[in-house]
Amino acid sequence: MTSPRTIASSLICCKEDIGGKKMRWRTFMLQRVLSPNFLLLSALLFLASVTAAIAQQPLNTLLVDVDHRPAISLDGPWHYLVDMTGANLYTPQGEIRDNTYALNQHLDVSGPTKPAEYNFATAPTLNVPGDWNTQDPTLFRYEGVIWYERNFDFQPKPGIRTFLHIGAANYRSHVWVNGKRLCDHEGGFTPFDCEATQVLHSGSNFVVIAVDSTRLVDGIPALNYDWYNYGGLTRDVSLVAVPAHFIDDYDAHLVSGTSNKISGYVHVEGASAGLPVTIKVPEAHLATTVTTDADGRAAFDLTASSLSLWSPGSPKLYKLEIAAGQDTLNDDVGFRDIRVEGTHILLNGKPIYLRGVCVQGEAPYHSGRVYSEKDVDTLLAWVHQLHANFIRLAHYPNDERMLRAADRQGIMVWSEIPLWQHIAFDNPEVYTKADFMLHEMIRRDRDKASILFWSVANETPNNPTRTEFLTRLVEQAHALDASRPVTAALNTARLEGSTMTLTDPLAQVLDVVGVNEYIGWYQGEPTLADTVTWDLPQKPIIMSEFGAEAKAGNHGTIARRWTEEYQANVYRHQIDMFHKIPQLRGTTPWILMDFRSPTRNLPLLQDGYNRKGLISDQGVKKQAFFIMQKAYEDGAVGKPN
C-alpha cells in the first residue's frame, strides 16, 4: 500500500499541474504534514480538504533579507474600521466575503444611491507598526477584526515584480490591493509577502488589510497563553521591488568541525537550469560562480585561508554579496560552528556556558510589541548590564531587529515558535500550521549567526500524541537547518522523594534539553532547592525558566511572597542548586522584564502583569537582578565545565 506521505505528495503535485499555479512553498509544507502513523483514511480526507482550501485561497511567498533590500515604507498612520462581529469579513460559513470593505477606498456617503456605511477617508488612524490595544483605550481588551487602509503613490517599472511585505500581523490577515485580494496568512510573529505586480498602477493606489486577533482552539498559540494578545499590524509594512527572476532564499554556513569552510545554496525564483550565480565574501577574499539547477537552486562551497569566527567576545560579521541575473542581495553574516558533543555545547569547538535570561517581545516603558531600534537597544542594554551572553526569546519569533542587534553585539539566541501548553496536538491541521511557522522562522533567520538553537515548543503536556507531533517538528527543523541544534523547554520534571526526575520521552529526541522549574514559587519553599537532586538526561541541560514574582518597590521579609526580598531569596537558593547539576550548560531566569498577561489579575500586585521580571516594565531593577548579575559577573554561575 502507498504510504500517506507519498499520497500527500502526489495529490499536491497533481493540483499544481492541473491548476497551473506555483505551489512550491505549500508543496514543501504539505508533503510533511502526515506521518505514516496516522490512519490512511484520515490522511486522505485531510489532504483533500486542505487541497480544496488552497485552490480557493490566494498564495503568498516569503522573501529573505527584506531589511537589506531597497523598499518603499508604508509605515505611519493607517485608517481603520472596527468590525466587532466580523460580519464584513466572514460569511456565516466562515469564508472570506467577496463584497467587503476592501473593494472601495471610500464612498460618497451622501450620494443618491444606497447609502454607504463605511468610509476609510474619514476614519481614525492607527500607527503602523504597532498594536491597536495600546493606541486606542477603547481597544485595549479588544480581540477581533480591524480593517486597515492607506493610500500610496507608485510607479511600476517594466520587468520588475513588486511585493507587499508585512513584517508580522496578529493573528490572521487578509490582504487586498486596489480591491484585489492578494493573499492570506495565519500566524502572528513571522513575515509574509504578497505579490502585487499585476494590480498596481501608476499614480494613487490603496491597500486594505483585515487583521483578526481572535484566539482559536486550533490556533498557534491556542486559547490560553501567558502573554498579551496584541492585535494588528505589529511590524513594518513596505513595498519591495525585485527583478522578474530574483533571489528569494539562500544559506551560507560554516561547515561543522571546520574553521574556514563555508557551504550553502542560493535559490533564484523563476530561474531555470544554467543561470550563473556569484557568491562573494570580499573581506575574506572569497568568490565563486555556480549555476542553478532545474529548480532554480545553486549549491556552493568556499574555502578561506582564514576566517574570524563569530563569538560573543568577537562578533565578527562579513559582507556577503550574491548576484544572479539582474538581482543582487547583500547581507551581514557571521560564521561560527555550534554543535553538541556529549553533554557539552561547543561554540567554534570550545565548550561554552550560556549565561542567559528569557526575553519577551514586549516593549519597555510603553508596552505593546517590540518593533523599534529604541526598544531593542533598551532591552539588550539590560542584558549586557546583567553580564549575560545569551537570550531565550520567548515564546515566538521576535522582531528581526532583535536578531540583527544580537548579531552585532555578540549575544547568543534561542528562537522559538509559539507552541505553548494548550495546543490541539491531535489535529493534523494544527501540525500543518506549526510546520509552516517553523519554516517561516528558519527561512527568515537562518542567516543570523547569533541564533544557536531552534526551539519547537514550551511547556507542553507529556503524552504520546504531543510527543509524535513534536518529534516530527524536531526532524523538520534538522532537515531545514542541519547546522543548528534543536531544543524545547520542558516542565515535566517531577519530584520523587528528594529527586527531581525528567523522564519525558521528548527529551530523547532533542539535542539540548530545556528544563522549566519554579522551586520556591510554584513548588515548595526556596530552601527545597538546597536538598533536591536532579536526575536528568545525559545531554546539555539549560535551566530555561526559574524565578518568582515580585512587584518592584514591594518590600518585606524573605518569607513574604511578592516582595523583592522573597524573589531575591529564591534566586540565591537556585544559584546554589545549579552547582549540583553536572550537565547544566546554561541558565535563563524568567524573565528580564515584567510583561502584560491576561491571566495575571491579582489586584495591587499583578494588575495584569506577569511580575517575574528582574526589571519592572518601567525599568526599575529589582533585588533579584543584582543577585543574578553578581553570579554571572563572578562566575558563580557560568563557567564552562
Secondary structure, 3 states (H helix, E strand, C coil): CCCHHHHHHHHHHHHHHHHCCCCHHHHHHHCCCCCCCCCHHHHHHHHHHHHHHHHHCCCCECCCCHHHCCEEECCEEEEEEEECCCCCCECCCCCECCCCHHHCCCCCCCCCCCCCCCCHHHCCEEEECCCCCCCCHHHCCCCCEEEEEEEEEECCCCCEEEEEEECCCECEEEEEECCEEEEEEECCCCCEEEECCCCCCCEEEEEEEEEECCCCCCCCCCCCCCCCCCCECCCCEEEEEEECCEEEEEEEEECCCCCCEEEEEEEEECCCCCCEEEEEEHHHCEEEEEECCCCCEEEEEEECCCCCCCECCECCCEEEEEEECCEEEEEEECCCCEEEECCEEEECCEECCEEEEEEECECCCCCCECCCHHHHHHHHHHHHHCCCCEEEEECCCCCHHHHHHHHHHCCEEEEECCCECCCCCCCHHHHHHHHHHHHHHHHHHCCCCCEEEEEEEECCCCCHHHHHHHHHHHHHHHHHCCCCCEEEEECCCEEECCEEECCCHHHHCCCEEEEECCECCCECCCCHHHHCEEECCCCCEEEEECCCCECCCCCCCCCCCECHHHHHHHHHHHHHHHCCCCCEEEECCCCCECEECCCCCCCCCCCCEECCCCECCCCCECHHHHHHHHHHHHCCCCCCC
